[in-house]
Amino acid sequence: MNPRFRSLLGLQVIVVVVAFAIPLLAAAEVRDLPPPVEVFVRGEKPIFLDRGTTLGEALAGLHLRPHSGSLLDVEGRILRRRAFPGRILLNGLAAPRRTVLSDGDRIRVVSHPNQVEPLARRVIRLPGRHPEDPQFYLGTAPGEEIVTTGKISGELVSTLFQPTGSLRQPRSVALTFDDGPNPIDTPRILSVLHRFHVRATFFTIGYLVERFPDIVRREQRMGMVVGDHTWDHPNRPPFKTLPPDVIRSEMQRAQAELQSIGVTTRLFRPPGGSTSTQVETIAQELGMRVVLWSIDPRDWENRISSTAIVVSVLSSVRPGSIVIMHDGGGDQSATAAALPQIIKGIRKMHLQIEPVS
């Protein structure tokens, strides 16, 4: 045989042997790898992970993150963020993130939605001989006022009056405005009230009275009643939970600012309607009565329309109603736009409009 041919034949044999050996080596390498770990997430189809994977690595790789819920007040504002933390459970139990996963492990993501604060119910007995403190309606009648508020925030949710004697309720409605004076919206609202010959009640914030005294003087010249709405509207934490000396200071400082421009007030409205026996007692000591409301069209909400405000007020108004609206605290152009229809609608019901006195 040709020596050269024998050499080529030997090379072919070597190539065949090597080619055959490579798959064997690859197969041997595969056999040496540990089998994957089979785990279940949310009870769904199994997921295969490298053996030795920890719980923390799995959570990061699978992008598993529980949602933590916040505690909201009755108006939907956040009282405490992440008050209800989400959890990751491994086989139904809390486990360290460094735990190495095993076959059949079950990972469960427990998220918590936001939760609204619980409600508190207060029954106020009314003798009906004079305007009550706190006052929710015009007129007087013996009975019980059932007041529902947020248990934590103290925000007013609803009031229900149950008379126990003859009802002496005037055929009048009070329009009240909070959180001013505001250099844009308060003059707009005053112009509407002037055009329709309406007197209303303005609960003003002390530091804004200091900043815009001429607007408050205009309110007084027009026959409006001006009330105290604290110095700077503290509502976090709820006003009624503040220390007594802080509550008194908020009332007294705002009252003094009004007096400095010639306005004497006998009415006080706490931020958010957050009141208590202590708040009412301090107000009385300062010569004021707490005034709340019976109708709230929530005109402070973002993007609320003037039509929504009108419908909310006119669908609820009754003889003796006290309506809360706002001339400050944000853009109140919708309130100013709604006011003419509200006034016309109340008068079509043969009701008068008068300030709280």
N, C-alpha and C positions, 0 to 999 in steps of 0.2 A: 504494500500500500504506500502510496505517496506520502512521505513524511509530512509534507505541508497539509495534506488532507486530514491526516491523523490529528494534527494540531488544531485545525478548525473544528473537527468533530469533538475534540476534548473541550474546546471553548463553548460549544453549543450545550454540552452536557452540564457544564458549570453554570451557564445561564439558566437552564431549566431548573437545576437544583436550587439556585438562588431565588428564582421567581416563585418556586413552590414554597420556599422557606419563609418568605415575607408574610404571606397570609397566616402562616402558622404562628409567627411571632406576634402579629397583630391580634390574632385570636387569643393567644396566651395573655397579651396585655389586657384585653377586654375582660378575660376571665379573672384577672388579678384585681380589677376595679370593684369596690364594694357596690352592692345593688342600691338604688335610690331609696329614699324614705317616702312612704306614701302617707300623706296627711290630708285632712279634710278641713275646708274653710267654709264656715256658715252652713255646714251640712250638705254642701254641693258635691260635685264630682271630685274625685281625688286629685291632688296635686303632687307631683313627684319632685323632690328636692334632693340635693346631694346629702349623702349620709354625713352626719356631723354638723349639719346646719342648726344653728341656735334659733330660739324663738325670735329674738331681736333681729337676726339676719333675715328671717322669713318675713317678718312684718315690714322691714325696709324694702326687701325685694318685691313683695307683693303689693306694696303701697297700702297697707292696712293701717288705718288711723281712726280711732273712735271719735265721735263728735261729743263734745261736752255741752250740756245745756246751761243757759243762764236763767237767773231768777228775774222775772219781769214784774213791774207794777201793773196796776189795773189799766193803765193807759198804754201799756206795751213798751215802756221805757225800761232799760236795764237797771236793776237794783244791785245785782252781784253777778259778775261774769264768771263763767265756769263753776257755777254753784253746784252743778250735778255732773261731776267728771265722768267721761266715758271710760270703759275698761276693756281689757283684753283677757279672755279666759282661755286657759288650756285645759281641756277635758273637764270643764265646768268650774275650775278653780283658778285663782290668781297665781301666776308663776313668774319667777325672775326671767328677765330677758335673756339671760345667759343659759337657760335651760336648753339642753340638746334634744332635738325632736326625735321621736321614735315612730315606727310604723303604727298607723291607726290613730295617731294623735288628732284631736279635733280642736281647731282654733276658732274661737267665737268672738266677734266684735260686738260689744255692747255699747251702743250710743244712747244718749239721753236728749230728748227734745227740750226746748225752753219750757219753763213752767211759770204760770202766773201766780203771784202771791195769793194766799188765802184771804177770805173776806172776814170782816168783823162786823158785828151787828150791835147797835146801841139804841136803846129805847129811852127817849126823853119825854118825860111827863109835862104837859103844858096846862097850866091853870086857865089860860085864855083871857086873862084880864088886861094884858098889855102885850106889845110886841115881844116875842120870845128871844132868848139868848142861849144858843145860836138861833138866828132867824132864817127860815127857809121860804116863807110866804108872807105876803102882805095880809093885814087883817089879823084877827084873833079868834080863837075858838078853843075850848077845853078839849083835850084829847092826848094822843100819844104820837110822837114823831119817831118813826123807825128809820134809823140812819145806817146805811151800809157803806163801809169804806174798805179800802185795802188795809189788811191787818198790819202790814209793815210800813207802807208808805203813808197811810192815813188819807190817801186821795179819796175824795167823795165819789161814790158810785151811784147811789140812788137814795131818795128819801120817799117815805110813804107816810102820809098823815091819816090817822084814824080818829075822827072826832068822837067825843063822848058826851057832847052837849050841843047846844044850838050854835050854828056856824055863823059868825059875823065876818064875812069875807067881802071886801069891796070889789066892785066890778072894775078893777084896775090891774095893770100889769107894770112891773118895774123893769126897765132896761138898764143893765149895769155893764161897765167896761173896766177891765183890769189891765195892769202892767204898763200904763202910761205914766207921764205924758211922752208922746212920740212926736217929733217935729213934722213928720209926714202924715201919718194916719190919724192922729188926734184932730188936727184941723179939718181933715176931710169929714170925719164923723161929726164934729161940731157944726160944720156947714150944713150937713143933712138934717141934724136935729133942729137947727135954726130955721131951715126952710119949712119944716113940718111943725114948728112950734111945739117941740117935745123937750121936756126936762128929763134928764137921766142922772145916773149916779156913776161917778168915776172913782175907782179905787187905785190910788196912785202910789208909785214906788219912790221912797224918799230921795235917793240919790239922783233920780231923774227930775224930781221937783226942784232940787238944787240946780240942776243943769238947765232946765227949761221953765223957770218960774212964770214967765209971761203967758204960757199956754194954760197953766193952772189958774192964773188970775182971770183969763178969758172965760174959763169954765165957770168960775164963780160969778162973773158979771152977767153971764147968760142964764143964771138961775139954776145951774147944775149943782148937785150935792157932791162934795168931794170927801172921800174916805181914805183911811190909812191902809196900805197894803204892804207894810214893813219897809225897812230901809233898802234892802237889796235882794228881796225875794228868795230867801234860803229855802230850798225844798229837798236837798240831799245832805244829811238825812232828813226825814220828815220833820216839818216845823214843830209839831207837838212833842217830839222827842228831844228837842234841844234843851239845854239846861235853863232853868227858870230865869236866870239873870240875862241870858242871851235872848230869850223870848221877849223879856221886858225891854231890853235895849233896842231890839229891832222895831218894836212898836213905838217906843218913846222917842227915838231919834227921828223917825219919819214924822211923827206927830209934831215934834218941835220944828221941823223944817217947814211944815205947812203953816204953823203958827207964825213963823218968821215972815211969811208973805201975806199974813192977814187972814188965813183960813183956819177956822176952828172946826174940828171934826169930832163926831160922836160915833162914827161907824168904823169897824175894823173887819177886814177880810184876810184870813190867813192864806198863805200860798197853798194852792192845791186843795183848799178846804180842810186842811189838816188841823183839826181842833180837838180840844179836850177840856175837861173841867178846869185844869190849870190855866190853859190859854184864855178861857172865858173869864176866869177870876182876875187874871192880870189885866185883861182889857177893861173889866169893870173898874178896877182900881185906878186906871188911867182915864176913866170917864167915857169909855166906849162900849159899844155892843157889837158882838160878832154877827156878821151877816154872811150867809152862804147863798144858796140858790136852789131852784127846783127844776130849771131847764138849762141844759148845757149842749149847745149845737157843735161843740168841739171845733170852733172856728180857728183854733191855733194849729190844727193839723196841716202838714205840708200839702200843697196842691188841692186843698178843699175848694169847691166851687161856691160861688154866691148862691146858686140855686139850691145846693145841698144845705146851706145854712138856713135859707128861707124855709125850706120844707121841714127841717128839723124843729125850728122854732114854732111855726104855725100849726104843725100837727100835734104839738104838745101843750100849747099855751092854754091856760084856764084863768078864770078870775082869781087874782091873788098871786099869780106866778111871778117869780123873780128869775129873769133871764141873765145868764152870764155870757158876755162876749169880751172881746179884747181890742184895745186900741194901741197895744204895744207888745213887745216880746217877739217881734218878727214882722213879716209882711202881712198886714191886715187889710189889704186892698179889697179882698173878697168880702170882708165884713162891711166895709164902707159901701160897697156895691149892693149888698143884700139889704141894707138898712131901710131904704125907701119901701121896698115890698113888705118887709116885716111890719113897719109902721102902718101901712095901708091895710094889711091883712088883719092886724089886731083891731084896728078901728072898724073894719067890716063886721067883726064879731061884737060890735057895740061895747067895746071895752076901752077904758081910758088908759093913758100911759102917764105914770107919775114916778118921781124918784122915791127911793127908800128914805124915810125920815126918822 
